[in-house]
Amino acid sequence: MGKISRLPSDLANQIAAGEVVERPASVVKELVENALDAGARRLAIHVELGGKKQVRVEDDGDGMEPEDARLAIERHATSKIRRVEDLAAILTLGFRGEALPSIASVSHFVLRTRAKGQQSGTEIRVNGGAIASIVEIGAAQGTVVEVNDVFYNLPARRKFLKSDAAESAQVSRIVTQLALAYPEVGFTLTSAGRKVLQCPPALSQRDRLYQVYGERGDLMELRKDAGGMTLTGFIAALAEQGPTRGPQNVFINRRIVKDRTIAHAIIDSYSQASIKERSPEVHLFIGMPPDALDVNVHPTKAEVRFRDQSLVHEVVRRALMEALGHSGAPQLQLRPEHVSRSPVAGSLPGVLAGGAYPNRWIPGAAPLKQGPTYENAVARGSHAPDGGTSVESETYAGGTDAGHRFSGAERGAAPSPVAPSHLAPIEIKPMIPLGQFRDTFIIAVDDEGVA
């Protein structure tokens, strides 16, 4: 007798659930994404005990006919793709056909749905992957999914869930991100009867950002087309009072992604501008042709692979540097195949504006004329001219076409640096460099110790 056997469907679904359903927030993400793919304009999400007791998602989308509702809880049954070629042109959030059967295999699952034009709806109940009942019911157009007691049949998985507060925070984070990606859709999130988030349909990303985070006068708007990509969003201005931290949300074709290439480009652009910024607030929305990336990397679909990773990194980095007031290093040269269509903006220019960028930037300041260097001023022992003194290099103004304050208010010009009344000679002792720390600080030693 052979050693290899085919796994039962319920066991296969539980194995798949181990990848798709990590925690209650994963359930919320999959259900909300399905609702958005179904054309929902309003979504109501309710959780109990951080989603461990119940997750309920209601939408007013297309709904499903009885036959489709039955197929929806079977593995690899989907309306998103039909052929292998469709994998290279995915614009929906879901496409694998694994979410509902995986969720139903580890919970007490209820699906109620009615399609447009149908006189009645369908209710399907599933317990641990086994269908308990399928009945005809009266229902409003759209879909309601209830997921009760997630991981009830996998106690080993359930005991690794965090506290109710921690799981609720993860649910709130996921819903907030999806709300940012779809400003035209209304979102309501309640937890244990308390309304956590309420966002009516908004007219723009700016309005949705205000609904979620409130007035943010320290954010600048970003808009850039380059390399077949469309970049929009809001980024933190350079801190004048010290380091700042904030959420970083990156979306590609409205999909939430976690990508090291883009994360590095964000940090690198801020590091070029100011060593203070280590985790700046960034809300970045990227549009690109679907065949320029692969979203079929992981069942959660949070990871992607780019056809040209270096191009994506360079476009994002330079776009942020422009918005922060830098014009960037030499102009980005793109091969003809990079200048292609975009699902958002159509025909796009293929290059970003370039030019040497300064070492220091003062938000809102007017350009200062090039003055004598610090060393020359010290050598002469004289006052600096009225035009100001350049300590490191020429200091440029902020405020380019690429970046605008989120508040919409124009900042007044910053005063020109006041020259000191007397510049005394400064003795600089020779130091021996030992190395570099975090690509920012130079470690050196002299006769007094390490500096």
Beta strands, then each sheet from edge to edge (+ up, - down):
strand 1: 42-48
strand 2: 54-59
strand 3: 108-114
strand 4: 121-127
strand 5: 130-137
strand 6: 142-148
strand 7: 186-191
strand 8: 194-199
strand 9: 219-226
strand 10: 229-236
strand 11: 248-252
strand 12: 255-256
strand 13: 282-287
strand 14: 293-294
strand 15: 305-306
strand 16: 361-362
strand 17: 396-397
strand 18: 403-405
strand 19: 432-437
strand 20: 441-446
strand 21: 449-450
sheet 1: 5+ 4- 3+ 6- 2+ 1- 7- 8+
sheet 2: 12+ 11- 13- 10+ 9- 18+
sheet 3: 14+ 15-
sheet 4: 16+ 17+
sheet 5: 19+ 20- 21+
end
